[in-house]
Amino acid sequence: MRPWSDGHATLLGDSCHATMPNIGQGAGLAFEDGYELARMLASVRKRSQIPRTLNRFYYRRIFRTAAVQGLGRINSEAIKILTPLLPIRPLVEYVIGELGVLCFVWSALTQLFYFKQF
């Protein structure tokens, strides 16, 4: 994976971890990036510490952003598969009901892991 920063400059939001538009998480992740970056830069005392701090920022955020991107891709694939099945929606919901529960649990676990880092 490519780093998000070079020297004293870094990328935020969709410029470094674009999400699928159907999940509506791009702006939220950008706000999270901004908050986390500001919090981390507040502890910088010398200009020479900035590149190291930006590298830490990358490692702090990569798991969360990758999880959201992955869930967005899963959602996009599900939409592609399920759209032709709309005429038999009740049957489809009955069959994949268990899968929906598993996706919800996975999402909850990734959120829990992310917020335990603080």
MDAnalysis code that builds the backbone (N, CA, C; Angstrom):
import MDAnalysis as mda
import numpy as np

u = mda.Universe.empty(354, n_residues=118, atom_resindex=np.repeat(np.arange(118), 3), trajectory=True)
u.add_TopologyAttr("name", ["N", "CA", "C"] * 118)
u.add_TopologyAttr("resid", np.arange(1, 119))
u.add_TopologyAttr("resname", ["MET", "ARG", "PRO", "TRP", "SER", "ASP", "GLY", "HIS", "ALA", "THR", "LEU", "LEU", "GLY", "ASP", "SER", "CYS", "HIS", "ALA", "THR", "MET", "PRO", "ASN", "ILE", "GLY", "GLN", "GLY", "ALA", "GLY", "LEU", "ALA", "PHE", "GLU", "ASP", "GLY", "TYR", "GLU", "LEU", "ALA", "ARG", "MET", "LEU", "ALA", "SER", "VAL", "ARG", "LYS", "ARG", "SER", "GLN", "ILE", "PRO", "ARG", "THR", "LEU", "ASN", "ARG", "PHE", "TYR", "TYR", "ARG", "ARG", "ILE", "PHE", "ARG", "THR", "ALA", "ALA", "VAL", "GLN", "GLY", "LEU", "GLY", "ARG", "ILE", "ASN", "SER", "GLU", "ALA", "ILE", "LYS", "ILE", "LEU", "THR", "PRO", "LEU", "LEU", "PRO", "ILE", "ARG", "PRO", "LEU", "VAL", "GLU", "TYR", "VAL", "ILE", "GLY", "GLU", "LEU", "GLY", "VAL", "LEU", "CYS", "PHE", "VAL", "TRP", "SER", "ALA", "LEU", "THR", "GLN", "LEU", "PHE", "TYR", "PHE", "LYS", "GLN", "PHE"])
u.atoms.positions = np.array([
    [0.829, -1.181, 0.000],
    [0.000, 0.000, 0.000],
    [0.876, 1.247, 0.000],
    [0.387, 2.249, -0.665],
    [1.127, 3.502, -0.726],
    [0.786, 4.369, 0.472],
    [1.777, 5.044, 1.019],
    [1.494, 5.947, 2.153],
    [0.671, 7.151, 1.699],
    [0.011, 7.774, 2.652],
    [-0.830, 8.928, 2.351],
    [-0.063, 10.238, 2.455],
    [1.172, 10.194, 2.943],
    [1.906, 11.446, 3.142],
    [3.268, 11.396, 2.477],
    [3.779, 12.593, 2.258],
    [5.123, 12.769, 1.707],
    [5.700, 14.008, 2.391],
    [6.675, 13.767, 3.230],
    [7.261, 14.886, 3.970],
    [6.271, 15.487, 4.942],
    [5.956, 16.768, 4.719],
    [5.070, 17.489, 5.627],
    [3.644, 17.621, 5.091],
    [3.325, 16.908, 4.023],
    [1.983, 16.977, 3.433],
    [1.327, 15.596, 3.484],
    [0.021, 15.585, 3.670],
    [-0.708, 14.318, 3.701],
    [-2.043, 14.458, 2.987],
    [-2.625, 13.339, 2.657],
    [-3.936, 13.296, 2.033],
    [-4.984, 12.939, 3.079],
    [-6.211, 13.374, 2.845],
    [-7.337, 13.054, 3.718],
    [-8.523, 12.624, 2.872],
    [-9.441, 11.901, 3.476],
    [-10.711, 11.577, 2.833],
    [-10.574, 10.769, 1.560],
    [-11.453, 11.060, 0.603],
    [-11.504, 10.297, -0.644],
    [-10.215, 10.357, -1.455],
    [-9.377, 11.341, -1.217],
    [-8.133, 11.421, -1.980],
    [-7.191, 10.258, -1.669],
    [-7.375, 9.625, -0.514],
    [-6.507, 8.494, -0.168],
    [-7.279, 7.217, 0.136],
    [-8.562, 7.295, 0.402],
    [-9.352, 6.089, 0.672],
    [-10.798, 6.286, 0.234],
    [-10.985, 6.386, -1.070],
    [-12.330, 6.605, -1.613],
    [-13.250, 5.429, -1.283],
    [-14.497, 5.746, -0.977],
    [-15.484, 4.709, -0.684],
    [-16.517, 4.657, -1.802],
    [-17.258, 3.572, -1.829],
    [-18.323, 3.426, -2.812],
    [-19.406, 4.467, -2.490],
    [-19.941, 5.142, -3.497],
    [-20.923, 6.195, -3.219],
    [-22.228, 5.694, -2.620],
    [-22.535, 4.433, -2.790],
    [-23.809, 3.910, -2.304],
    [-23.864, 3.723, -0.795],
    [-22.738, 3.869, -0.084],
    [-22.784, 3.715, 1.368],
    [-22.758, 5.052, 2.098],
    [-22.482, 6.126, 1.386],
    [-22.547, 7.460, 1.979],
    [-21.592, 7.685, 3.142],
    [-20.376, 7.154, 3.061],
    [-19.433, 7.275, 4.169],
    [-18.232, 8.173, 3.870],
    [-18.102, 8.666, 2.652],
    [-16.933, 9.453, 2.271],
    [-16.720, 10.691, 3.131],
    [-17.756, 11.499, 3.289],
    [-17.630, 12.727, 4.084],
    [-17.371, 12.406, 5.550],
    [-18.037, 11.382, 6.065],
    [-17.839, 11.000, 7.462],
    [-16.404, 10.583, 7.745],
    [-15.828, 9.785, 6.834],
    [-14.433, 9.377, 7.016],
    [-13.492, 10.574, 6.900],
    [-13.815, 11.511, 6.029],
    [-12.975, 12.712, 5.896],
    [-13.009, 13.533, 7.191],
    [-14.184, 13.664, 7.807],
    [-14.277, 14.363, 9.088],
    [-13.474, 13.635, 10.159],
    [-13.580, 12.305, 10.180],
    [-12.808, 11.527, 11.146],
    [-11.313, 11.741, 10.927],
    [-10.889, 11.727, 9.653],
    [-9.477, 11.969, 9.341],
    [-9.024, 13.319, 9.882],
    [-9.817, 14.345, 9.610],
    [-9.458, 15.685, 10.059],
    [-9.341, 15.778, 11.565],
    [-10.288, 15.180, 12.257],
    [-10.259, 15.195, 13.716],
    [-9.024, 14.473, 14.243],
    [-8.797, 13.276, 13.725],
    [-7.665, 12.469, 14.195],
    [-6.332, 13.148, 13.875],
    [-6.221, 13.718, 12.685],
    [-4.985, 14.398, 12.311],
    [-4.732, 15.609, 13.205],
    [-5.765, 16.400, 13.461],
    [-5.608, 17.569, 14.338],
    [-5.185, 17.144, 15.744],
    [-5.813, 16.082, 16.228],
    [-5.475, 15.573, 17.562],
    [-4.009, 15.119, 17.627],
    [-3.557, 14.443, 16.588],
    [-2.184, 13.945, 16.583],
    [-1.170, 15.075, 16.386],
    [-1.502, 16.037, 15.525],
    [-0.572, 17.150, 15.287],
    [-0.474, 18.081, 16.488],
    [-1.461, 18.069, 17.355],
    [-1.422, 18.918, 18.546],
    [-0.262, 18.557, 19.465],
    [0.204, 17.323, 19.379],
    [1.317, 16.893, 20.238],
    [2.688, 17.152, 19.614],
    [2.712, 17.625, 18.389],
    [3.989, 17.900, 17.709],
    [4.612, 19.172, 18.282],
    [5.869, 19.069, 18.665],
    [6.576, 20.228, 19.232],
    [7.639, 20.789, 18.288],
    [8.131, 19.942, 17.378],
    [9.150, 20.383, 16.421],
    [8.722, 20.004, 15.010],
    [9.079, 20.837, 14.077],
    [8.755, 20.581, 12.669],
    [9.289, 19.222, 12.207],
    [10.396, 18.807, 12.728],
    [10.998, 17.535, 12.322],
    [10.153, 16.320, 12.737],
    [9.206, 16.510, 13.658],
    [8.346, 15.413, 14.107],
    [7.145, 15.177, 13.183],
    [6.896, 16.106, 12.283],
    [5.698, 16.015, 11.444],
    [5.680, 14.769, 10.561],
    [6.741, 14.445, 9.798],
    [6.660, 13.245, 8.960],
    [6.361, 11.970, 9.758],
    [6.965, 11.828, 10.909],
    [6.713, 10.646, 11.748],
    [5.262, 10.625, 12.232],
    [4.743, 11.785, 12.602],
    [3.355, 11.884, 13.054],
    [2.394, 11.543, 11.913],
    [2.693, 12.004, 10.709],
    [1.839, 11.681, 9.565],
    [1.874, 10.184, 9.258],
    [3.014, 9.567, 9.464],
    [3.114, 8.118, 9.284],
    [2.266, 7.387, 10.333],
    [2.302, 7.863, 11.569],
    [1.469, 7.280, 12.633],
    [-0.022, 7.479, 12.328],
    [-0.353, 8.637, 11.772],
    [-1.730, 8.923, 11.370],
    [-2.213, 7.870, 10.367],
    [-1.372, 7.556, 9.392],
    [-1.712, 6.537, 8.393],
    [-2.020, 5.205, 9.069],
    [-1.154, 4.748, 9.943],
    [-1.361, 3.462, 10.598],
    [-2.542, 3.482, 11.572],
    [-2.847, 4.633, 12.105],
    [-3.992, 4.770, 13.012],
    [-5.307, 4.642, 12.235],
    [-5.323, 5.134, 11.002],
    [-6.567, 5.206, 10.230],
    [-6.774, 4.067, 9.230],
    [-5.743, 3.368, 8.830],
    [-5.851, 2.435, 7.708],
    [-6.846, 1.302, 7.968],
    [-6.881, 0.752, 9.172],
    [-7.798, -0.360, 9.433],
    [-9.250, 0.094, 9.298],
    [-9.566, 1.198, 9.908],
    [-10.946, 1.714, 9.867],
    [-11.375, 2.016, 8.438],
    [-10.546, 2.725, 7.690],
    [-10.935, 3.096, 6.328],
    [-11.025, 1.868, 5.431],
    [-10.127, 0.910, 5.604],
    [-10.173, -0.310, 4.797],
    [-11.435, -1.114, 5.109],
    [-11.836, -1.157, 6.370],
    [-13.053, -1.880, 6.753],
    [-14.278, -1.245, 6.100],
    [-14.365, 0.074, 6.130],
    [-15.509, 0.767, 5.521],
    [-15.502, 0.560, 4.008],
    [-14.331, 0.632, 3.381],
    [-14.241, 0.392, 1.945],
    [-14.693, -1.033, 1.609],
    [-14.253, -1.987, 2.393],
    [-14.623, -3.377, 2.147],
    [-16.121, -3.606, 2.274],
    [-16.719, -3.028, 3.310],
    [-18.168, -3.163, 3.477],
    [-18.919, -2.498, 2.319],
    [-18.387, -1.401, 1.820],
    [-19.004, -0.741, 0.665],
    [-18.946, -1.605, -0.580],
    [-17.821, -2.282, -0.774],
    [-17.701, -3.174, -1.941],
    [-18.665, -4.361, -1.820],
    [-18.766, -4.908, -0.619],
    [-19.705, -6.012, -0.399],
    [-21.128, -5.543, -0.702],
    [-21.468, -4.348, -0.234],
    [-22.795, -3.792, -0.481],
    [-23.043, -3.598, -1.980],
    [-22.045, -3.103, -2.703],
    [-22.191, -2.892, -4.148],
    [-22.416, -4.206, -4.877],
    [-21.658, -5.221, -4.486],
    [-21.828, -6.529, -5.110],
    [-23.208, -7.098, -4.806],
    [-23.662, -6.916, -3.587],
    [-24.995, -7.402, -3.219],
    [-26.070, -6.710, -4.050],
    [-25.908, -5.411, -4.281],
    [-26.877, -4.678, -5.091],
    [-26.900, -5.226, -6.514],
    [-25.714, -5.482, -7.081],
    [-25.646, -6.023, -8.440],
    [-26.327, -7.385, -8.537],
    [-26.141, -8.196, -7.518],
    [-26.713, -9.544, -7.522],
    [-28.217, -9.511, -7.255],
    [-28.627, -8.664, -6.322],
    [-30.016, -8.700, -5.864],
    [-31.003, -7.893, -6.700],
    [-30.548, -6.888, -7.422],
    [-31.472, -6.044, -8.185],
    [-32.334, -6.855, -9.159],
    [-31.770, -7.784, -9.924],
    [-32.640, -8.569, -10.820],
    [-33.642, -9.455, -10.068],
    [-33.402, -9.672, -8.772],
    [-34.271, -10.554, -8.002],
    [-35.415, -9.822, -7.301],
    [-35.566, -8.514, -7.543],
    [-36.608, -7.741, -6.867],
    [-38.016, -8.319, -7.023],
    [-38.368, -8.891, -8.165],
    [-39.724, -9.459, -8.258],
    [-39.983, -10.593, -7.254],
    [-38.956, -11.277, -6.813],
    [-39.131, -12.357, -5.824],
    [-38.468, -11.982, -4.492],
    [-38.572, -10.702, -4.146],
    [-37.920, -10.174, -2.947],
    [-38.217, -10.948, -1.660],
    [-39.456, -11.298, -1.347],
    [-39.706, -12.029, -0.087],
    [-38.916, -13.338, 0.003],
    [-38.806, -14.053, -1.100],
    [-38.043, -15.296, -1.107],
    [-36.560, -15.012, -0.882],
    [-36.047, -13.993, -1.551],
    [-34.629, -13.628, -1.410],
    [-34.328, -13.233, 0.035],
    [-35.182, -12.418, 0.634],
    [-34.962, -11.997, 2.019],
    [-34.983, -13.182, 2.976],
    [-35.837, -14.133, 2.698],
    [-35.882, -15.328, 3.540],
    [-34.578, -16.117, 3.436],
    [-34.065, -16.273, 2.217],
    [-32.848, -17.069, 1.982],
    [-31.612, -16.376, 2.532],
    [-31.475, -15.061, 2.309],
    [-30.242, -14.382, 2.746],
    [-30.385, -13.688, 4.088],
    [-31.451, -13.914, 4.780],
    [-31.641, -13.287, 6.084],
    [-30.474, -13.534, 7.018],
    [-29.958, -14.751, 7.028],
    [-28.821, -15.095, 7.883],
    [-27.568, -14.321, 7.471],
    [-27.353, -14.182, 6.166],
    [-26.187, -13.450, 5.678],
    [-26.246, -11.988, 6.107],
    [-27.441, -11.400, 6.077],
    [-27.606, -10.019, 6.523],
    [-27.204, -9.846, 7.972],
    [-27.552, -10.814, 8.799],
    [-27.177, -10.773, 10.212],
    [-25.663, -10.855, 10.355],
    [-25.028, -11.724, 9.583],
    [-23.567, -11.849, 9.643],
    [-22.869, -10.552, 9.237],
    [-23.376, -9.889, 8.190],
    [-22.791, -8.610, 7.766],
    [-22.934, -7.558, 8.860],
    [-24.092, -7.542, 9.526],
    [-24.300, -6.587, 10.617],
    [-23.315, -6.852, 11.756],
    [-23.137, -8.117, 12.117],
    [-22.204, -8.469, 13.198],
    [-20.784, -8.071, 12.824],
    [-20.372, -8.345, 11.580],
    [-19.029, -7.973, 11.126],
    [-18.830, -6.461, 11.237],
    [-19.814, -5.699, 10.794],
    [-19.730, -4.243, 10.867],
    [-19.597, -3.781, 12.319],
    [-20.386, -4.358, 13.205],
    [-20.324, -3.976, 14.615],
    [-18.971, -4.310, 15.222],
    [-18.406, -5.457, 14.867],
    [-17.096, -5.853, 15.401],
    [-15.983, -4.924, 14.923],
    [-16.024, -4.517, 13.645],
    [-14.989, -3.609, 13.153],
    [-15.080, -2.263, 13.864],
    [-16.308, -1.784, 14.107],
    [-16.480, -0.523, 14.825],
    [-15.943, -0.641, 16.254],
    [-16.263, -1.739, 16.912],
    [-15.815, -1.959, 18.274],
    [-14.294, -1.983, 18.351],
    [-13.656, -2.706, 17.422],
    [-12.198, -2.785, 17.409],
    [-11.591, -1.406, 17.195],
    [-12.157, -0.650, 16.261],
    [-11.615, 0.674, 15.943],
    [-11.684, 1.584, 17.168],
    [-12.823, 1.648, 17.820],
    [-12.979, 2.583, 18.931],
    [-12.240, 2.124, 20.190],
    [-11.865, 0.865, 20.275],
    [-11.073, 0.401, 21.419],
    [-9.628, 0.866, 21.309],
    [-9.206, 1.349, 20.146],
    [-7.840, 1.823, 19.962],
    [-7.583, 3.111, 20.744],
    [-8.603, 3.823, 21.113],
    [-8.432, 5.126, 21.774],
    [-8.339, 4.959, 23.244],
])
